[in-house]
Amino acid sequence: GAGVSQSPSNKVTEKGKDVELRCDPISGHTALYWYRQSLGQGLEFLIYFQGNSAPDKSGLPSDRFSAERTGGSVSTLTIQRTQQEDSAVYLCASSLRGAITEAFFGQGTRLTVV
Amino acid sequence: AQKVTQAQTEISVVEKEDVTLDCVYETRDTTYYLFWYKQPPSGELVFLIRRNSFDEQNEISGRYSWNFQKSTSSFNFTITASQVVDSAVYFCALDPSGAGSYQLTFGKGTKLSVIP
């Protein structure tokens, strides 16, 4: 596609359930980033993938969060046993190289945990 | 520790007015980058500018201008002759490593509404 695509655009889930958020980066982009934007907060870095290198997971807030990137393309962010504080917009971005200034962002997935 | 403060939570202006968005940062690093991003209602984040800590020259790009003052740790953003399309949330961010890190420290954003 022409841009970074995220699905679903909105997700409402019950506390305790697991959710999967998907990101389709721009074709050919080797770097992929996940950020979280909580209500009234700035963005928090979650995880970074670059090519075949081991991802930088240092931003993941707890072990309930995990992410994978299959075949160097599509990425899935999984949140297990969701909590209300997980409610946020999850933004994915990709770039041709690992330069955040060159990154294109998707429109995000708005997650609401009830 | 790094911190970015955008004291203005929301601003409303009438179209064609000028508006300045404030950004104050804290870092102990001597080499760092500062950024501004725009987040329109559609949700995606759009990169606007990056400045490094050694370059205090003001920058102008069309109706946008940025004023970087190290003495006051500020990196303010001015939109001249605002337009409705400028309505968005604007984020200021800091890369304290000065190494082009993706682990930016973001402010909480300023929501700008431009009223026709």
Boltz contact constraints between the chains, C-beta under 6 A:
constraints:
  - contact:
      token1: [A, 33]
      token2: [B, 102]
      max_distance: 6.0
  - contact:
      token1: [A, 41]
      token2: [B, 108]
      max_distance: 6.0
  - contact:
      token1: [A, 42]
      token2: [B, 106]
      max_distance: 6.0
  - contact:
      token1: [A, 42]
      token2: [B, 107]
      max_distance: 6.0
  - contact:
      token1: [A, 42]
      token2: [B, 108]
      max_distance: 6.0
  - contact:
      token1: [A, 43]
      token2: [B, 106]
      max_distance: 6.0
  - contact:
      token1: [A, 45]
      token2: [B, 103]
      max_distance: 6.0
  - contact:
      token1: [A, 48]
      token2: [B, 102]
      max_distance: 6.0
  - contact:
      token1: [A, 99]
      token2: [B, 100]
      max_distance: 6.0
  - contact:
      token1: [A, 100]
      token2: [B, 102]
      max_distance: 6.0
  - contact:
      token1: [A, 101]
      token2: [B, 47]
      max_distance: 6.0
  - contact:
      token1: [A, 101]
      token2: [B, 50]
      max_distance: 6.0
  - contact:
      token1: [A, 105]
      token2: [B, 44]
      max_distance: 6.0
  - contact:
      token1: [A, 105]
      token2: [B, 45]
      max_distance: 6.0
  - contact:
      token1: [A, 107]
      token2: [B, 42]
      max_distance: 6.0
  - contact:
      token1: [A, 107]
      token2: [B, 43]
      max_distance: 6.0
  - contact:
      token1: [A, 107]
      token2: [B, 44]
      max_distance: 6.0
  - contact:
      token1: [A, 108]
      token2: [B, 43]
      max_distance: 6.0
